[in-house]
Amino acid sequence: MNRLIRIALTLFASATVLILLIRQRALRLQKDLESVTGELANELAKQEGQMIAIGILLAGLLAAGGFVLVIIAIARGRKPQRPHEG
């Protein structure tokens, strides 16, 4: 398998794991907010919301990088091979 494709698959797997962790964090935040009220709940929601947004941004960057590597691998595969002169 092409090296670029292996790297892309690793990036896709990392993005998937990160999304699953973000989902767990969001569910835990939802449970925590049910038990906390007032200003503390607002601050907790704000901070956790920022962490979730950063995580989603990172997962998106990982996935985008994977797509770029797949496109590069396809482009290199279509390029005609020149015979080596030797």
Buried (B, 14 or more C-beta within 10 A) or exposed (E): EBEBBEBBBEBBEBBEEBBEEBEEBBEEBEEBBEEEEEEEBEEBBEEBEEEBEEBBEBBEEBBEBBEEBBEBBEEEEEEEEEEEEE
